[in-house]
Amino acid sequence: MLAITGPPGSGKTLVLCARANRLAEQHPDWDIRVLCYNRMLAPYLKKLTSAHPNIRVNTVGNFSASLGVRMSLNDPDRAWRDLDAAVRRGLVPAIDAVLIDEWQDFYPAWTALAERVLRPGRGGIVVAGDPKQALYHDLGMDKPVSIPLKTLTLTRPYRSTRQILDVTSALGKQLDVEGRDHAFEGEPVDLVWATTSADQAASVARDVVLLLQSGARVPQDIGVLVTRKWAMGGVARALDEADVPCHVVYPSQAEDLDLAEPKVKILTVHSAKGLEFDVVFLVGLEQLPDPDGTNDVDRQGRTAYVGATRARDQLVLSYSKDNAYLERIRALPEATLRRWVWPDDYPEA
């Protein structure tokens, strides 16, 4: 079993899917599965492996159902009991290779299920993930599997600029992005203060309009990511009022997600895992509780890490009140961070 790890944007998913494609090309009669937890990620994985019909992309639920196994998706202990029950019923090897993306989100029992149904001597298991991006569980990537585990660490983050990664790393020592000194140079990150959530949405809409009017961006380059689902509606209304085409993307619409659609995408940070945009507006950092060392609060803090690293070369943060994360960000030098106030710094609004 091979585990591929590394910072955000280092190519983990691309390496994983390249492995799947290579196996499919060499063994067209094999049943190869690419697994993920987040439904929003599945269309992207399908696109990367679409050349080979013997590669199937499944969420955990789809995968277990295809094997005739009822596997708990919200209780790790129950998932182990479900696996034991399936083994007693006679679970047999039926899959030739399994490749798992965003492995940090997998219960150990889900990985063990994949191990149980592997045909021996074939493609084995390859996983990819980053413990710092674990938003759903606190299980990390130390999985109790019987197959010997080797680790391949990718060291250079290619997606985001150094300025974006410097801001991300300022969130906390545990969220430092390794290899960021090797990232490409870019523009400073923009930090916009607005009095209310409605003002935040208005500032986002105005910035989007300015980007589109400049001709530097098209709508599909832009993703608006929110830390809380309830904020999606306000952003959508502000963009609609500004005549900006937008698409509010809910997890139930995963199969219909078209990143090339000429609309600004509005998603929660959780739904955006595995995706990327040239420009990201990250809304709602002030909604995250101050870190206190507990698992639940630390996991919420990783929302900022994941959201910021969805941006390739432009990141705009908006907030309406302070917390520990924003205090750390505001302490960064001007070469890394530009500070703005809505509407004072928007005379054309």
N, C-alpha and C positions, 0 to 999 in steps of 0.2 A: 504494500500500500504506500502510495506517494502523496505527501501533503505539500501543496504549493502555497507559500505564504509570502507576504510582502506588504508594503504600504499601499494606500489607495492609488489607483491609476498605474500600477507597476506592470500590468498585463496578465494578471492571474487568470482572468476569464478567457482571454485570448489563447493563452498557453493550454488551458484545459480543453477548449474546443478544438484547438489544433491537434491535440492528442486524440480526441474523439474522431475527427475527420481522417486522421492517418490510419487509425484502427479500422474504420469503415471502408477505406479505400483498399487496404490490404486484405480485409476479411468481409466481403460483401454479404456473406451468409450469416454473419454474427448479429445477435440482438444486443444493441448497444444503447444504454440509457444515460441521459444527462439529467441530473436531478437538481432541483432547487426548492427552497421553502417559500419564497416570495413569488406570488403569481405574476406580479408585474415584470419580473425578470424573464419569465418563460418566453415571451415573443422574441426578445433579443437573442436568447440562446438558440431558438429555432432558426433565426436568421443566420447565425454563425455556422450552423450545421445543416442547412437546408439542402446542400448538394448531395446528401447521402440519405436515401430512404430508410436504411436500416438503423439510423440514429433516431431515437425517440426522446423528446424532452418532456419530463414529467415533474409535477410538484410531488411532494411526499405522499399526499392523499391519493393522487392519481396512480402513483407507482404501487402503493400497497394494494389499492383496489384492483389493479390489473393482475395482481398475484393472488387475488381472492383473500386478502388479509385485511381485517379491520384493525387499524393502528391508531391509537390515541394521538391527537395533534395538539393537545393542551395539557398533558400530564405525563412527565417523563417516567414516573414509576408505573403508571398504567400502561405506557407504551411497552415497557419490558414485559409486563404480564401478557399483553396482547401478542408479543413476539413468542413468548413461551407457549402460549396456546396454539399458535400457528405451527410451531415446530412439532408439538405433540400430534397435530392433525396430519403431519406428513409434508412439511414444506420441502420442496425439492429444488435443486439447482436448475435454473432456466434462463439465466442471463449471462452473456459472455463478457461484458465489461460495464462498469458503472463509473460515472464521473460526476462529482458533486460540487456545485458552485455555492458560495456563501456558506461553507461548511460550519462556520462558527454558530450558525443558527439551528443546527441539527441536534436533536436529542441523540444520545449515544445509541439508543435502541433502534433508531432509524438507520444509522450506519450499520448496526449489527444485522438488520434485516437485509440490507444490500449484500453484506458478506455471506449470509446464509444462502442466498439464491444464486450466487456466482458459480458458474461452471469452472472447475479447477483447471489450472494450466492455460488459461486464456488471457483476457485483458486486465483482470484484476480491478482494483479500485484506485482512482486518482481523485483527490479532493483539493479544493482551493478555498482559501478564506483568510480572514484577518480578525483576530479576537477583539480588536479595538472597534470593529464595526458591528459587534453583537448588540442588536437592539431588542431582541425578543426574549433571550434567555441569558443566563450567566454561566454557561457550561464551558465556554472557551473552546479550545481545539485539542484537548487531551482526552482522546476517546478510548474506551476500553475495548479494543478490537484485538482479535487473536492473530491477525496478519501482522508481521513485522512492519513498523512504520518508519519510512525515510522522509526527510524534509528537504525541500528545495526552496530557498529563500531568494526572492527577487528583490533587488536592492535599490533600483532607481524608479522614482515616481515620474511617469511620463505625462500624465493627464493634466495636472494642475500646475500653475506657475509657482515659483518660489514664494512670492508674496502671499498667495492664497494659503500655501502650506505653513508659512510663518504665522499667519493669523490662526489657523487651525491648531498649530502647536501651542499657541499662547493659552488655549483653553485649559491646559493642565499638564503636569509632567507625564501623567499616564497616557496622554493623548498626543504626545510628541510624534511627528511624522518623520520616521527614519529616512535618511537619504535626501531630505529636502534641499540640501545645499547643492545637489546635482540637478535640481529641477530647472526648467527654463525660466528666464526672467520675464516679468510682465508688469502691468500697471498696478499701482497700489489698490488695495481693497477699499471700497467705499462703505462708510458707516453713517447711517442716516437716523437722526433722532426725530421722532414725531410724537405728539402729545397723546394720541389715542390710537386704538387699532384701526379705526376708520381713516385717520390721518396716515398711518403706515400704508394702508392700501392705496390711498391717493398718491403718496410719494412714489410707490412702486409703479403705478399707472403712468405718472408723469415721466419717470425715468425711461420706461419702456417706449413711450411715445417719442421721446427725444432720440433714443437709440434707433428706432425705426425711421424717423425723419432724416437722420444723418446718412442713411443708406449703409451704415456699417454693419447692421444686423437685419435679419429677417425673422419673422415671428417664431419659426421652428428652432431658431438658435437659443431661445430663451425658456428657462424653466423657473417657475415661482414655487418654492418649496416652503411649506409651513410646518411648524413643530406641533401644531394642534389642528385637528381636522376641522374644527368649527371656524377657523380663519379662512377657509377656502372660499366660502360664499362672499365675504366682504371683498376679497381680492378680485374675484370674478366680476362683481358688480362695478368696481372701480374701472376695470379694464373695459367692460361693456360700455360704460358711460364715456370712456375715452375713444370709443370705436376701434378698439384693439381686438382682433380675433383671438379668442382663447378657448381652451378646452379644459374643463375640470375633469381630472382623471381619477376615478374611483377604482379600488381593487377589483370590483366585480366587472370592470370593463377591460381587464388586462388583455384579453384576446383581441380587442378592437384597437389597442393602442398603436398608433402610427406616428413614430417620432418625426417622420418627414412631412406630416400634415402641416400646412402653413398656418399654424396657430400657436400661441404661447401656451405651454402646458402648465397647469396648476396641480400640484400633487402634495401629499404629505411626504415628509422625509422618509418615512418607512416605505412608502410605495416607490420612492425614487432609488432605492438601493439597487446598485448594479447599473444604473443609468448615468448619463452624463450630458451636459449642455455646455455650449460655449459661454453662456451667461447664466448665472444663477442669482436670483433674489431670494435670500433666506430670511423668512419672516417669523418672528416670535421667539427669539432667543431669551427674551425676558420672562417667558413662560416656564423656563427650565428652573427647577429648584437648585439652590446652592449645593455644591457637593458636600457630602457629610460622611463619606466612606461606606454607606450602605449600598447593597447591590442594586436596589430599585432606583435610587437617586443617581448612582454612577451610570447606570444604563441609560437613564434619561439624558445625562450629560453627553453620552456618545451620539445622541441625535445631532448635536451641533457639529461634531466631527464628521459624521456621514454626510450631512447636508452641505457643509462647506466644500467637501472634496468631490462633490458632483460637478463643480465648476471647472471648466478647462482654463479660461484665461480672463474671466471677469466675474467678480463676486461683489454683491451689494447686500449688506446687512442692515436691517431696519429694526428699531426697538423703541419702546415707549417708557421704559423704566429700567432701573439698574438691577444687576445681580452680579455674582462673583465672576461669571464668565465674561460679561461685558466690561467689568472693571479691568480684567486682565487684557482684553483686546484694546481698550482705550489707552492703555499704557504703552502701546507700540509706537515706534517712531513714525514721523510723517512720510518717510520713504516707503513705508509698508502700509500705512493707513491714512486715508483722507476722511475728514469728519465734516458732516453736513447737518443742517437743521432745516426741517420742514415747517412752514413754507418760506422762511426767511431767505434761504439760499437758492430759492427757485423763483426769481422775480418774473419769469415768463409764465408761471403757472396761473 
